[in-house]
Amino acid sequence: MYLYGSNIKQMKLPDFYNTIKPIILKDDLAEFLGAPEDGVIEMNYLDVVKMAGHSCVTVAGAYIMAFKGLKALYGLELPKRGEIKVELRDAAADGSIGVSGTVFSNITGAAGDSGFGGLAGRFARRGLLFFSTDIDGFVRFTRTDTAKSVVVKYKPANVVHSGNIMMSALGPQATDESRKAFPKQWQEMIKTLFENIDEVVELS
């Protein structure tokens, strides 16, 4: 195992990953600690795929919801990482909600009780991530500086049907050929989500 060096096989990724717009934020804690020096952090889809360990409707959806929600909250301003409260409607243990919460945390810096407590009263991320919240949507993002908020609904079924594709690999009618074709079909489905983000999210 090498911590440094070039003896690492490069990941082979779907080409469309390179076409997905990044989420760019300003992180005052990052600037204070000097990495990056100006505090500007660029989060791309590959970053959250690495964090989650895979690319699926949940991971892609959380990225899309964060992208659209933060754009609605900040407009032309850079979102302030660490100054965004994130509230999910469902419990963390429900389905893949915990995965969504982890992606939101990774992007916004928001964390629950185990999050960073801050330095001299500044930069705290603890107490910014909540589950089982009474909201009419999947997630609510709130600016802690202005209290402006946006609720985001996620409706992937408007454009894709992940269950049908999953059955081609795991269902009783699955064949060696369908299982072999599954990974590419799955990522084509994710590509379709990103190509139709205005149809799979609703803001209020």
Backbone as JSON, one array per atom type, in Angstrom:
{
  "sequence": "MYLYGSNIKQMKLPDFYNTIKPIILKDDLAEFLGAPEDGVIEMNYLDVVKMAGHSCVTVAGAYIMAFKGLKALYGLELPKRGEIKVELRDAAADGSIGVSGTVFSNITGAAGDSGFGGLAGRFARRGLLFFSTDIDGFVRFTRTDTAKSVVVKYKPANVVHSGNIMMSALGPQATDESRKAFPKQWQEMIKTLFENIDEVVELS",
  "N": [[0.85, -1.2, 0.0], [0.59, 2.18, -0.9], [1.08, 5.41, 0.25], [1.91, 7.66, -1.02], [2.82, 8.24, -4.43], [2.82, 6.7, -7.74], [1.76, 4.26, -8.24], [-0.94, 3.49, -8.56], [-3.92, 2.33, -9.77], [-5.81, 3.95, -12.21], [-9.14, 5.08, -11.87], [-11.81, 3.91, -13.86], [-14.27, 5.67, -15.27], [-17.72, 6.56, -16.01], [-18.18, 8.55, -18.91], [-19.93, 10.71, -18.79], [-19.77, 11.83, -16.27], [-17.94, 13.87, -16.34], [-19.31, 15.95, -17.43], [-21.09, 16.97, -15.65], [-22.17, 19.67, -13.75], [-20.2, 21.33, -11.28], [-20.58, 21.9, -7.7], [-19.96, 24.85, -6.21], [-18.58, 26.31, -3.38], [-18.07, 28.57, -0.57], [-15.96, 28.23, 2.15], [-15.41, 29.19, 5.29], [-14.0, 28.05, 7.38], [-12.24, 26.35, 6.06], [-10.7, 28.28, 4.73], [-9.57, 29.6, 6.94], [-7.96, 27.59, 7.95], [-6.29, 27.18, 5.87], [-6.55, 25.44, 3.66], [-8.56, 24.94, 1.1], [-6.51, 27.88, 0.31], [-8.0, 30.2, -0.25], [-10.45, 29.44, 0.62], [-12.41, 28.58, -1.13], [-14.29, 25.96, -2.28], [-14.65, 23.32, -4.49], [-17.04, 21.08, -5.2], [-17.64, 18.1, -6.85], [-19.56, 15.7, -8.77], [-18.19, 13.27, -8.74], [-16.81, 13.44, -6.35], [-18.79, 12.95, -4.37], [-19.57, 10.44, -5.16], [-17.28, 8.96, -4.63], [-17.25, 9.25, -1.85], [-19.66, 7.95, -1.13], [-19.21, 5.52, -2.28], [-20.42, 4.51, -4.49], [-22.6, 5.04, -7.35], [-25.86, 6.01, -7.59], [-29.5, 6.25, -7.72], [-30.18, 7.5, -5.35], [-27.79, 8.78, -4.42], [-27.16, 10.4, -6.65], [-29.53, 11.88, -6.7], [-29.42, 13.29, -4.24], [-27.23, 14.93, -4.74], [-28.2, 16.43, -6.91], [-30.43, 17.67, -5.67], [-29.12, 19.23, -3.75], [-27.6, 20.89, -5.43], [-29.62, 22.31, -6.88], [-31.13, 23.35, -4.75], [-29.3, 24.96, -3.28], [-28.61, 26.79, -5.22], [-31.03, 28.14, -5.49], [-31.18, 29.31, -2.98], [-28.95, 31.01, -2.78], [-28.49, 32.31, -5.18], [-26.5, 34.27, -7.23], [-24.47, 34.41, -5.43], [-21.77, 32.74, -3.67], [-22.53, 29.75, -2.06], [-22.37, 29.38, 1.5], [-20.46, 27.18, 2.96], [-20.95, 25.26, 5.86], [-22.65, 27.04, 6.98], [-25.23, 26.36, 6.56], [-28.29, 25.02, 7.27], [-29.63, 21.76, 7.3], [-32.46, 19.9, 6.79], [-34.1, 16.89, 6.83], [-37.05, 15.19, 5.83], [-37.68, 12.5, 6.49], [-36.81, 9.7, 8.67], [-33.45, 8.88, 9.63], [-32.86, 6.17, 9.49], [-34.66, 5.17, 7.7], [-35.1, 3.47, 4.73], [-32.93, 4.6, 2.25], [-32.35, 7.04, 3.36], [-30.42, 7.89, 5.18], [-28.14, 7.77, 3.63], [-28.6, 9.84, 1.8], [-28.56, 11.98, 3.61], [-25.87, 11.9, 4.37], [-24.6, 12.61, 1.99], [-25.61, 15.23, 1.68], [-24.44, 16.35, 3.96], [-21.74, 16.08, 3.34], [-21.51, 17.86, 1.21], [-22.52, 20.38, 2.15], [-21.43, 20.71, 4.68], [-22.95, 20.56, 6.93], [-23.76, 18.98, 10.0], [-24.68, 16.45, 12.43], [-25.0, 15.53, 15.88], [-22.46, 14.49, 16.13], [-20.79, 16.11, 14.76], [-18.31, 18.69, 13.91], [-17.38, 20.82, 16.53], [-16.49, 23.44, 16.51], [-14.28, 26.38, 16.68], [-13.23, 28.45, 19.14], [-15.81, 29.47, 19.35], [-16.53, 29.74, 16.72], [-17.15, 28.53, 13.37], [-18.59, 26.13, 13.77], [-20.11, 23.02, 12.94], [-21.77, 21.26, 14.0], [-25.09, 20.33, 14.93], [-26.49, 21.14, 12.7], [-27.65, 19.4, 10.97], [-30.55, 17.55, 10.48], [-33.03, 15.0, 11.0], [-36.27, 13.44, 10.41], [-38.09, 15.61, 10.19], [-40.77, 17.97, 10.17], [-41.75, 18.67, 7.28], [-42.9, 19.6, 4.0], [-41.73, 18.0, 1.82], [-38.68, 16.58, 0.47], [-36.27, 17.54, 1.55], [-35.11, 20.36, 3.43], [-33.3, 23.29, 2.97], [-31.63, 25.78, 4.77], [-30.42, 29.06, 5.14], [-28.19, 30.08, 7.6], [-27.5, 32.66, 8.1], [-29.43, 34.43, 7.11], [-31.84, 33.19, 7.46], [-33.37, 32.44, 5.34], [-35.06, 29.98, 3.45], [-35.43, 26.92, 1.53], [-37.5, 24.4, 0.26], [-37.11, 21.18, -1.03], [-38.37, 18.87, -3.3], [-38.08, 15.51, -4.44], [-38.38, 13.7, -7.36], [-37.71, 11.19, -8.91], [-39.01, 9.23, -10.39], [-40.33, 10.52, -12.37], [-38.78, 10.46, -14.61], [-37.16, 8.15, -14.67], [-37.02, 4.59, -13.95], [-35.9, 2.87, -11.63], [-36.27, 0.41, -10.39], [-37.06, -1.41, -12.36], [-34.75, -1.67, -13.88], [-33.01, -2.69, -11.97], [-34.13, -5.19, -11.53], [-33.33, -6.54, -13.76], [-30.9, -7.47, -13.13], [-31.14, -8.69, -10.66], [-33.58, -9.95, -10.53], [-35.93, -12.74, -10.94], [-35.96, -13.43, -13.6], [-33.54, -12.74, -14.56], [-30.61, -12.94, -16.58], [-27.35, -14.18, -17.6], [-26.46, -12.45, -19.55], [-28.1, -10.16, -19.16], [-27.34, -9.44, -16.62], [-24.69, -8.8, -17.05], [-24.97, -6.59, -18.67], [-26.11, -4.82, -16.95], [-24.58, -2.87, -15.21], [-23.81, -0.78, -17.03], [-26.31, 0.02, -18.02], [-27.43, 0.93, -15.66], [-25.85, 3.18, -15.03], [-26.42, 4.7, -17.27], [-29.01, 5.33, -16.67], [-28.58, 7.03, -14.48], [-27.31, 9.1, -15.8], [-29.47, 10.0, -17.32], [-31.05, 11.12, -15.29], [-29.48, 13.37, -14.57], [-29.61, 14.76, -16.92], [-32.14, 15.68, -16.9], [-32.77, 17.41, -14.75], [-34.5, 19.44, -14.01], [-36.94, 18.27, -14.14], [-37.01, 16.37, -12.19], [-36.79, 17.51, -9.73], [-38.48, 19.68, -7.43], [-39.05, 22.91, -6.28], [-39.87, 24.84, -3.38]],
  "CA": [[0.0, 0.0, 0.0], [1.4, 3.38, -1.03], [0.4, 6.66, 0.58], [2.29, 8.55, -2.11], [3.38, 7.51, -5.56], [2.01, 6.56, -8.95], [1.38, 2.85, -8.43], [-2.36, 3.38, -8.28], [-4.68, 2.19, -11.01], [-6.79, 5.01, -12.4], [-10.52, 4.63, -11.96], [-12.48, 4.06, -15.15], [-15.56, 6.24, -14.92], [-18.57, 6.94, -17.13], [-17.77, 9.84, -19.48], [-20.84, 11.82, -18.47], [-19.39, 12.46, -15.0], [-17.18, 15.08, -16.64], [-20.22, 16.98, -17.93], [-21.96, 17.41, -14.56], [-21.68, 20.92, -13.17], [-19.79, 21.23, -9.88], [-21.16, 22.8, -6.71], [-18.85, 25.65, -5.7], [-18.95, 26.93, -2.11], [-17.04, 29.25, 0.22], [-15.88, 27.63, 3.47], [-14.55, 30.04, 6.1], [-13.1, 27.2, 8.16], [-11.19, 25.93, 5.14], [-9.82, 29.43, 4.52], [-8.86, 29.83, 8.19], [-6.95, 26.54, 8.12], [-5.36, 27.24, 4.75], [-6.72, 24.41, 2.62], [-7.73, 25.77, 0.23], [-6.12, 29.15, 0.9], [-9.07, 31.2, -0.38], [-11.68, 28.89, 1.17], [-13.36, 28.19, -2.17], [-14.28, 24.51, -2.44], [-15.43, 22.82, -5.61], [-17.52, 19.72, -5.01], [-18.22, 17.56, -8.06], [-20.3, 14.45, -8.54], [-17.25, 12.2, -8.4], [-16.5, 13.54, -4.92], [-19.8, 12.26, -3.56], [-19.53, 9.02, -5.53], [-16.18, 8.38, -3.84], [-17.69, 9.22, -0.45], [-20.69, 6.92, -0.97], [-18.7, 4.26, -2.78], [-21.18, 4.07, -5.66], [-23.47, 6.03, -7.98], [-27.21, 5.46, -7.67], [-30.56, 7.25, -7.75], [-30.12, 8.24, -4.09], [-26.6, 9.64, -4.41], [-27.36, 11.41, -7.68], [-30.62, 12.75, -6.28], [-28.96, 14.2, -3.19], [-26.38, 15.92, -5.39], [-29.08, 17.31, -7.69], [-31.21, 18.49, -4.74], [-28.22, 20.24, -3.18], [-27.28, 21.83, -6.51], [-30.76, 23.18, -7.15], [-31.53, 24.05, -3.54], [-28.33, 26.01, -2.94], [-28.74, 27.83, -6.24], [-32.21, 28.93, -5.15], [-30.92, 30.06, -1.75], [-27.85, 31.97, -2.86], [-28.43, 33.02, -6.45], [-25.16, 34.43, -7.77], [-23.49, 34.31, -4.35], [-21.28, 31.41, -3.36], [-23.08, 29.2, -0.82], [-21.41, 29.36, 2.6], [-20.37, 25.85, 3.57], [-20.9, 25.39, 7.3], [-23.66, 28.01, 7.4], [-26.46, 25.89, 5.93], [-29.0, 23.98, 8.02], [-30.22, 20.76, 6.42], [-33.5, 19.13, 7.49], [-34.75, 15.87, 6.01], [-38.38, 14.82, 6.33], [-37.76, 11.13, 6.98], [-35.83, 9.26, 9.66], [-32.18, 8.47, 9.05], [-32.85, 4.72, 9.28], [-35.65, 4.8, 6.68], [-34.58, 3.26, 3.38], [-31.59, 5.15, 2.01], [-32.34, 8.43, 3.8], [-29.14, 8.17, 5.79], [-27.18, 8.03, 2.55], [-28.88, 11.2, 1.34], [-28.07, 12.89, 4.63], [-24.42, 11.92, 4.32], [-24.23, 13.41, 0.82], [-25.87, 16.63, 2.02], [-23.42, 16.75, 4.93], [-20.48, 16.18, 2.62], [-21.53, 19.05, 0.38], [-22.8, 21.62, 2.88], [-20.72, 20.76, 5.96], [-23.91, 20.39, 8.03], [-23.57, 17.73, 10.72], [-25.48, 16.23, 13.62], [-24.33, 15.61, 17.18], [-21.05, 14.07, 16.04], [-20.07, 17.05, 13.92], [-17.29, 19.57, 14.46], [-17.96, 21.76, 17.49], [-16.04, 24.81, 16.25], [-13.06, 26.92, 17.27], [-13.46, 29.74, 19.8], [-17.15, 29.94, 19.05], [-16.72, 29.92, 15.27], [-16.97, 27.43, 12.43], [-19.25, 24.9, 14.2], [-20.98, 22.34, 11.99], [-22.66, 20.44, 14.82], [-26.42, 20.9, 15.12], [-27.0, 21.71, 11.45], [-28.26, 18.33, 10.18], [-31.68, 17.0, 11.22], [-33.91, 14.05, 10.34], [-37.64, 13.37, 10.95], [-38.56, 16.99, 10.3], [-42.11, 18.18, 9.64], [-41.7, 19.51, 6.09], [-43.62, 19.07, 2.85], [-40.74, 17.79, 0.78], [-37.63, 15.64, 0.85], [-35.26, 18.21, 2.36], [-35.16, 21.82, 3.48], [-32.03, 23.97, 3.2], [-31.84, 27.1, 5.36], [-29.23, 29.87, 5.41], [-28.18, 30.49, 9.0], [-27.27, 34.11, 8.21], [-30.63, 35.2, 6.76], [-33.0, 32.33, 7.75], [-34.08, 32.1, 4.1], [-35.04, 28.54, 3.26], [-36.06, 26.35, 0.35], [-37.85, 22.99, 0.39], [-36.89, 20.49, -2.3], [-38.98, 17.55, -3.5], [-37.33, 14.69, -5.4], [-39.32, 12.83, -8.06], [-36.97, 10.51, -9.99], [-39.91, 8.42, -11.21], [-40.79, 11.31, -13.52], [-37.96, 10.2, -15.8], [-36.51, 6.83, -14.66], [-37.65, 3.55, -13.13], [-34.73, 2.1, -11.21], [-36.64, -0.95, -10.02], [-37.07, -2.25, -13.55], [-33.37, -1.96, -14.26], [-32.44, -3.55, -10.93], [-34.64, -6.54, -11.71], [-32.6, -7.19, -14.84], [-29.71, -8.08, -12.54], [-31.47, -9.44, -9.45], [-34.89, -10.58, -10.62], [-35.96, -14.17, -11.28], [-35.77, -13.6, -15.05], [-32.21, -12.23, -14.92], [-29.73, -13.86, -17.29], [-25.95, -13.75, -17.58], [-26.35, -11.29, -20.43], [-28.73, -8.99, -18.54], [-26.5, -9.04, -15.48], [-23.49, -8.17, -17.6], [-25.36, -5.28, -19.22], [-26.71, -4.0, -15.9], [-23.86, -1.67, -14.75], [-23.89, 0.3, -18.01], [-27.7, 0.5, -18.02], [-27.65, 1.67, -14.41], [-25.24, 4.5, -15.14], [-27.19, 5.44, -18.27], [-30.16, 5.85, -15.93], [-28.1, 8.18, -13.71], [-27.1, 10.15, -16.79], [-30.8, 10.54, -17.65], [-31.44, 11.99, -14.18], [-28.76, 14.64, -14.67], [-30.05, 15.46, -18.12], [-33.52, 16.14, -16.69], [-32.85, 17.79, -13.34], [-35.67, 20.3, -13.75], [-38.13, 17.42, -14.08], [-36.98, 15.45, -11.03], [-36.86, 18.25, -8.47], [-39.46, 20.76, -7.34], [-38.66, 23.81, -5.2], [-40.95, 25.68, -2.82]],
  "C": [[0.88, 1.25, 0.0], [0.56, 4.61, -0.67], [0.7, 7.7, -0.5], [2.84, 7.7, -3.25], [2.38, 7.34, -6.69], [1.53, 5.15, -9.19], [-0.08, 2.6, -8.08], [-3.11, 3.33, -9.61], [-5.74, 3.28, -11.09], [-8.19, 4.42, -12.51], [-11.07, 4.86, -13.37], [-13.92, 4.46, -14.88], [-16.4, 6.51, -16.17], [-18.2, 8.35, -17.62], [-18.65, 10.99, -19.03], [-20.53, 12.48, -17.14], [-18.71, 13.8, -15.25], [-18.06, 16.23, -17.12], [-21.12, 17.55, -16.84], [-21.36, 18.66, -13.9], [-21.3, 20.73, -11.7], [-20.61, 22.17, -8.99], [-19.99, 23.54, -6.06], [-19.32, 26.42, -4.47], [-17.77, 27.68, -1.52], [-17.1, 28.68, 1.64], [-14.9, 28.43, 4.31], [-13.58, 29.23, 6.95], [-11.94, 26.73, 7.29], [-10.19, 27.06, 4.9], [-8.96, 29.68, 5.77], [-7.71, 28.84, 8.36], [-6.02, 26.42, 6.91], [-5.47, 26.17, 3.7], [-8.18, 24.33, 2.2], [-7.52, 27.17, 0.81], [-7.23, 30.2, 0.85], [-10.41, 30.69, 0.14], [-12.72, 28.49, 0.16], [-13.2, 26.7, -2.46], [-15.18, 24.13, -3.6], [-15.76, 21.35, -5.36], [-18.11, 19.24, -6.34], [-18.88, 16.21, -7.77], [-19.37, 13.31, -8.16], [-16.88, 12.24, -6.92], [-17.51, 12.78, -4.07], [-19.89, 10.79, -3.92], [-18.42, 8.32, -4.75], [-16.59, 8.23, -2.37], [-18.68, 8.09, -0.21], [-20.18, 5.54, -1.38], [-19.44, 3.74, -3.99], [-21.99, 5.24, -6.2], [-24.84, 5.4, -8.18], [-28.22, 6.59, -7.69], [-30.54, 8.1, -6.48], [-28.98, 9.23, -4.08], [-26.74, 10.76, -5.44], [-28.45, 12.4, -7.27], [-30.21, 13.74, -5.22], [-28.08, 15.3, -3.79], [-27.23, 16.94, -6.15], [-29.88, 18.22, -6.77], [-30.35, 19.57, -4.11], [-27.88, 21.3, -4.22], [-28.41, 22.83, -6.72], [-31.16, 24.0, -5.92], [-30.6, 25.19, -3.18], [-28.36, 27.14, -3.96], [-29.92, 28.73, -5.93], [-31.96, 29.81, -3.93], [-29.95, 31.22, -1.95], [-27.78, 32.74, -4.17], [-27.01, 33.07, -7.0], [-24.08, 34.41, -6.7], [-22.97, 32.88, -4.23], [-21.95, 30.94, -2.07], [-21.99, 29.13, 0.25], [-21.45, 28.0, 3.28], [-20.17, 26.0, 5.08], [-21.91, 26.37, 7.86], [-25.02, 27.66, 6.77], [-27.07, 24.79, 6.8], [-29.72, 23.07, 7.04], [-31.21, 19.92, 7.23], [-34.16, 18.17, 6.51], [-36.07, 15.46, 6.65], [-38.38, 13.48, 7.05], [-36.65, 10.81, 7.98], [-34.57, 8.73, 8.97], [-32.14, 6.99, 8.71], [-33.85, 4.26, 8.22], [-34.98, 4.64, 5.32], [-33.15, 3.74, 3.24], [-31.48, 6.61, 2.43], [-30.99, 8.81, 4.43], [-28.05, 8.46, 4.77], [-27.35, 9.44, 2.01], [-28.33, 12.22, 2.32], [-26.56, 13.01, 4.61], [-23.93, 12.73, 3.13], [-24.45, 14.89, 1.11], [-24.81, 17.16, 2.99], [-22.09, 16.98, 4.24], [-20.4, 17.47, 1.81], [-21.61, 20.33, 1.21], [-22.0, 21.79, 4.16], [-21.64, 20.54, 7.14], [-23.73, 19.01, 8.67], [-24.48, 17.67, 11.93], [-24.64, 16.33, 14.88], [-22.86, 15.25, 17.13], [-20.2, 15.02, 15.23], [-19.08, 17.93, 14.67], [-17.91, 20.65, 15.34], [-17.51, 23.19, 17.33], [-14.76, 25.17, 16.96], [-13.37, 28.3, 17.84], [-14.82, 30.33, 19.42], [-17.44, 30.15, 17.58], [-16.61, 28.57, 14.55], [-17.68, 26.12, 12.82], [-20.13, 24.34, 13.09], [-22.0, 21.47, 12.72], [-24.02, 21.14, 14.97], [-26.98, 21.56, 13.88], [-27.68, 20.66, 10.56], [-29.33, 17.63, 11.01], [-32.48, 16.03, 10.35], [-35.28, 14.11, 11.01], [-38.21, 14.77, 11.2], [-39.92, 17.14, 9.61], [-42.05, 19.18, 8.47], [-42.44, 18.82, 4.96], [-42.66, 18.92, 1.68], [-39.7, 16.8, 1.28], [-36.66, 16.28, 1.83], [-35.5, 19.71, 2.34], [-33.76, 22.35, 3.79], [-32.33, 25.38, 3.72], [-30.51, 27.8, 5.57], [-29.27, 30.31, 6.87], [-27.97, 31.98, 9.15], [-28.53, 34.92, 7.97], [-31.92, 34.48, 7.12], [-33.84, 32.05, 6.51], [-33.97, 30.61, 3.88], [-35.72, 28.14, 1.96], [-36.31, 24.87, 0.62], [-37.73, 22.35, -0.99], [-37.59, 19.13, -2.27], [-38.2, 16.82, -4.59], [-38.28, 13.67, -6.01], [-38.63, 12.12, -9.22], [-37.87, 9.7, -10.92], [-40.5, 9.19, -12.38], [-40.01, 10.96, -14.79], [-37.31, 8.81, -15.82], [-37.27, 5.87, -13.76], [-36.55, 2.57, -12.72], [-35.06, 0.65, -10.89], [-36.63, -1.9, -11.21], [-35.67, -2.65, -13.96], [-32.73, -2.91, -13.25], [-32.9, -5.0, -11.11], [-33.9, -7.28, -12.82], [-31.34, -7.87, -14.33], [-30.05, -9.01, -11.38], [-32.78, -10.22, -9.52], [-34.82, -12.03, -11.06], [-35.72, -14.43, -12.77], [-34.39, -13.13, -15.5], [-31.39, -13.33, -15.59], [-28.29, -13.37, -17.17], [-25.77, -12.5, -18.43], [-26.93, -10.03, -19.79], [-27.93, -8.51, -17.34], [-25.23, -8.34, -15.95], [-23.79, -6.77, -18.11], [-25.81, -4.3, -18.14], [-25.89, -2.77, -15.52], [-23.95, -0.5, -15.73], [-25.3, 0.88, -18.07], [-27.99, 1.35, -16.79], [-27.07, 3.08, -14.51], [-25.88, 5.34, -16.24], [-28.43, 6.05, -17.62], [-29.74, 7.09, -15.12], [-27.86, 9.36, -14.64], [-28.42, 10.82, -17.15], [-31.3, 11.47, -16.55], [-30.78, 13.36, -14.31], [-29.16, 15.44, -15.9], [-31.44, 16.06, -17.96], [-33.73, 16.64, -15.27], [-34.06, 18.66, -13.03], [-36.97, 19.49, -13.66], [-38.16, 16.53, -12.84], [-36.94, 16.19, -9.7], [-37.89, 19.37, -8.57], [-39.1, 21.59, -6.12], [-39.87, 24.59, -4.69], [-40.4, 26.44, -1.61]]
}
